[in-house]
Amino acid sequence: MIASGIYAIRCLPNGKAYVGSAVSIARRWRAHKQALRQCRHHSEHLQRAWNKYGEDAFHFEVLETVRKEELISVEQRYIDVMAACDASRGFNIAPIAGNTLGVKYGPMSKDHKAKISAAHKGKVHSAEHRANSSAAQKGKTSPNKGKVATAGTRLKMSVAKKGKKLSAKHIAKLVAAHTGKKRSAEACANMSAARKGVPATARQMTGILGTAQRRRKFSDQQVAEIRRRCELNQRIAEIAAEFGCNQGTIYRIKNNERQAYL
């Protein structure tokens, strides 16, 4: 007899659980294991824990056998009681139980996506949770590393991005996140190695030549005059405007960095 009901997938090392419902619990458990073994489970949190602790660290248990028509309501009760959608206590992504009777995992409806989005808006992960997530990802490589997208895939990506512009708020966040950050020597070496032997595009060459043409070369007399004005505490912005260069160049001349004006 095929048992329908509510089940939980428990991670023994951290005590977190994933709650679900199925017409056939045994069949659903096989589907979960197959997805987890292939690193394609829909719950990213559960997949990460599975990758970190290994299959033997997980225990599957039947919480309650119920009639098919009661599956969703009972599943919702267990999700709420066990706080399965709380990242610190469970692995569930959707806070609202969906009707998955015999349906394979696939694209979610717009309504379902909207409910998930509304449930997660305003939520902020704790510092401990972020630290654990960071530690779990260390040493892992991206599943797409080394893969080359097909011409068809690249075309779709190009079409999807055309006309899209980042909002001012998004740009401000990106700037704030990267301000003051310095690349490590290893990162710089990797970037340099990756660019070796790669010819610059026509657009890049135009930018390089344009920058070279815009560079201002100062005579020794001009350099001396700039330094004299700096010593007199004249505003850097005023000096830069008068000599037709940016303020950074004036600072470098002031600090006797010769490459600034050669």
PyMOL commands that set and color helices and strands:
alter all, ss='L'
color gray80, all
select helices_A, chain A and resi 25-37+44-53+55-57+68-81+110-120+127-137+151-161+168-178+185-195+202-214+220-231+236-243+247-254+258-260
alter helices_A, ss='H'
color red, helices_A
select strands_A, chain A and resi 5-11+17-22+58-65
alter strands_A, ss='S'
color yellow, strands_A
deselect
rebuild
show_as cartoon
